[in-house]
Amino acid sequence: MMKRIHCLNGVSKCGTALLTEDYILTDDIKEAEGVLVRSASMHELELPDGLLAVARAGAGVNNIPLDECAAKGIVVFNTPGANANGVKELVIAGLMMASRDIVGGIRWCQDNKEDENIAKSAEKAKKDFAGCEIRGKKLGVIGLGAIGTEVANACSSLGMEVYGYDPFISINAAWKLSRNIKHITSVDTIFQECDYITLHLPLIDSTKGMVNKSVLDHTKDGVVILNFARDVLVNEDDMAEALQSGKVKKYVTDFPNPKSVHMEGAIVIPHLGASTEESEDNCAVMAVEEIMDYIDNGNIRNSVNFPSCDMGVCKAASRIAVLHLNIPNMIGQITGTLAAGDVNISDMTNKSREKYAYTLLDLETVPDEGSIQKLKDIKGVLRVRVVR
Ligand SMILES: NC(=O)c1ccc[n+]([C@@H]2O[C@H](COP(=O)([O-])OP(=O)(O)OC[C@H]3O[C@@H](n4cnc5c(N)ncnc54)[C@H](O)[C@@H]3O)[C@@H](O)[C@H]2O)c1
């Protein structure tokens, strides 16, 4: 039977082109097993019973009702890191714009476009827009995930002395990090010693307002702060004051809001970090690969509401996927039910994540309908699926 995918938003064709011949796109979400979405809100949607998975082509998932999906046994995926290169390149543009008055210079050319002798006038005017180079300057990168590691490595290649701070760095990110990056264990060192500081960490309660008066008072005079992560990581009243006093030379932010756009000395960009064709293509490719691997094989990669689980491609007679609550005795009841139906398990994985868990089982024989129904009847089971 064909598997149906509904696109709630236009998703890059690079992604949908990867759908194999077992898949078709449908305009009707009610008959879809998978949904691909970018920024459309799903909060008001009625989630169809047959829906197995939602893949968000992007990182943020606040347009998707995660708990409601989990409770109905719908796995939600996102595509972390797919836009990292796009953001990195804009951070480098931000470093350049903060170092030389490129924006002021462009504005001057526009303002003087009727001047017949603009070439000559420019030679006089240009001293007002001169600046410094980034080579040899100290850059502090706070948060060394998908974006932070790319920024750190690229800036090191551009000749900057790069300090990296991330108390929770993943093994993967650590492997990717150039060994020229200086490992810093206290964020205060970054604030006190760096000429440029760039934020690449998530917004959570403990990071909200982390760039505030008390840290800005201890930075180098004329420091440049770049924020391509989330606006409220920075206390913007304190930032406005630091810009006015000259303590901060430039604040480059990808987040326009009524405060940031009025700050003198701020370079405000309209959230363009991931706005590249390539980022959108990468997100769509990753979203489609994740949704197909889940529907075809039961594997979960980059889910935001269920645990990761990978048993590769099924080579056994049958594979059963059970999404359930993370409560005691679920594995015992699932395996017991299969054993009672005379079904032998050849391989299995059980993973949990907060309230929810996932059990994937490869079986030596195909279980009958009665055994599947008994699995569905176990209290705490959210969905049972015969993957193969
Ligand atoms: N401007 C844009 O268009 C755009 C696009 C994508 C992502 N973002 C934002 O960029 C940020 C980073 O994204 P990412 O894809 O690199 O995420 P990521 O999850 O790959 O990396 C985040 C890193 O921050 C680290 N971290 C967590 N708490 C920390 C703390 N207190 N101090 C230092 N490090 C800490 C984590 O260990 C992780 O390594 C996010 O806030 C995301 O919302 C912005």
The ligand as an SDF file (V2000), in Angstrom:
LIG
                    3D

 44 48  0  0  0  0  0  0  0  0999 V2000
   19.3920   33.1200   13.6070 N   0  0  0  0  0  0  0  0  0  0  0  0
   18.8290   32.0530   13.1030 C   0  0  0  0  0  0  0  0  0  0  0  0
   18.2050   32.0870   12.0570 O   0  0  0  0  0  0  0  0  0  0  0  0
   18.9820   30.7490   13.8120 C   0  0  0  0  0  0  0  0  0  0  0  0
   18.9070   29.5570   13.0750 C   0  0  0  0  0  0  0  0  0  0  0  0
   19.1120   28.3430   13.7360 C   0  0  0  0  0  0  0  0  0  0  0  0
   19.3160   28.3270   15.1070 C   0  0  0  0  0  0  0  0  0  0  0  0
   19.3530   29.4970   15.8020 N   0  0  0  0  0  0  0  0  0  0  0  0
   19.6000   29.5020   17.2530 C   0  0  0  0  0  0  0  0  0  0  0  0
   20.9810   29.2460   17.4650 O   0  0  0  0  0  0  0  0  0  0  0  0
   21.1740   28.5990   18.7210 C   0  0  0  0  0  0  0  0  0  0  0  0
   22.1330   27.4280   18.5600 C   0  0  0  0  0  0  0  0  0  0  0  0
   21.6300   26.5340   17.5840 O   0  0  0  0  0  0  0  0  0  0  0  0
   22.3830   25.1480   17.2680 P   0  0  0  0  0  0  0  0  0  0  0  0
   21.6790   24.5600   16.1000 O   0  0  0  0  0  0  0  0  0  0  0  0
   23.8450   25.3340   17.2500 O   0  0  0  0  0  0  0  0  0  0  0  0
   21.9810   24.3330   18.5800 O   0  0  0  0  0  0  0  0  0  0  0  0
   22.7190   23.0710   19.2240 P   0  0  0  0  0  0  0  0  0  0  0  0
   21.7240   22.4280   20.0990 O   0  0  0  0  0  0  0  0  0  0  0  0
   23.3920   22.2550   18.1800 O   0  0  0  0  0  0  0  0  0  0  0  0
   23.8660   23.7340   20.1270 O   0  0  0  0  0  0  0  0  0  0  0  0
   23.6020   24.4570   21.2990 C   0  0  0  0  0  0  0  0  0  0  0  0
   24.8170   24.2760   22.2040 C   0  0  0  0  0  0  0  0  0  0  0  0
   24.6580   25.1200   23.3360 O   0  0  0  0  0  0  0  0  0  0  0  0
   25.2270   24.4480   24.4420 C   0  0  0  0  0  0  0  0  0  0  0  0
   24.7600   25.0230   25.6940 N   0  0  0  0  0  0  0  0  0  0  0  0
   23.6140   24.7900   26.3870 C   0  0  0  0  0  0  0  0  0  0  0  0
   23.5820   25.5230   27.5000 N   0  0  0  0  0  0  0  0  0  0  0  0
   24.7350   26.2400   27.5280 C   0  0  0  0  0  0  0  0  0  0  0  0
   25.2790   27.1770   28.4350 C   0  0  0  0  0  0  0  0  0  0  0  0
   24.6350   27.5380   29.5260 N   0  0  0  0  0  0  0  0  0  0  0  0
   26.4850   27.7210   28.1490 N   0  0  0  0  0  0  0  0  0  0  0  0
   27.1700   27.3660   27.0230 C   0  0  0  0  0  0  0  0  0  0  0  0
   26.6950   26.4810   26.1380 N   0  0  0  0  0  0  0  0  0  0  0  0
   25.4990   25.9240   26.3780 C   0  0  0  0  0  0  0  0  0  0  0  0
   24.7890   22.9940   24.2340 C   0  0  0  0  0  0  0  0  0  0  0  0
   25.6150   22.1080   24.9660 O   0  0  0  0  0  0  0  0  0  0  0  0
   24.9610   22.8450   22.7360 C   0  0  0  0  0  0  0  0  0  0  0  0
   26.2450   22.3270   22.4260 O   0  0  0  0  0  0  0  0  0  0  0  0
   19.7820   28.2200   19.2090 C   0  0  0  0  0  0  0  0  0  0  0  0
   19.3870   29.1650   20.1900 O   0  0  0  0  0  0  0  0  0  0  0  0
   18.9030   28.3830   18.0020 C   0  0  0  0  0  0  0  0  0  0  0  0
   17.6030   28.7610   18.3870 O   0  0  0  0  0  0  0  0  0  0  0  0
   19.1960   30.6910   15.1830 C   0  0  0  0  0  0  0  0  0  0  0  0
  1  2  1  0
  2  3  2  0
  2  4  1  0
  4  5  1  0
  4 44  2  0
  5  6  2  0
  6  7  1  0
  7  8  2  0
  8  9  1  0
  8 44  1  0
  9 10  1  0
  9 42  1  0
 10 11  1  0
 11 12  1  0
 11 40  1  0
 12 13  1  0
 13 14  1  0
 14 15  2  0
 14 16  1  0
 14 17  1  0
 17 18  1  0
 18 19  2  0
 18 20  1  0
 18 21  1  0
 21 22  1  0
 22 23  1  0
 23 24  1  0
 23 38  1  0
 24 25  1  0
 25 26  1  0
 25 36  1  0
 26 27  1  0
 26 35  1  0
 27 28  2  0
 28 29  1  0
 29 30  1  0
 29 35  2  0
 30 31  1  0
 30 32  2  0
 32 33  1  0
 33 34  2  0
 34 35  1  0
 36 37  1  0
 36 38  1  0
 38 39  1  0
 40 41  1  0
 40 42  1  0
 42 43  1  0
M  CHG  2   8   1  16  -1
M  END
$$$$
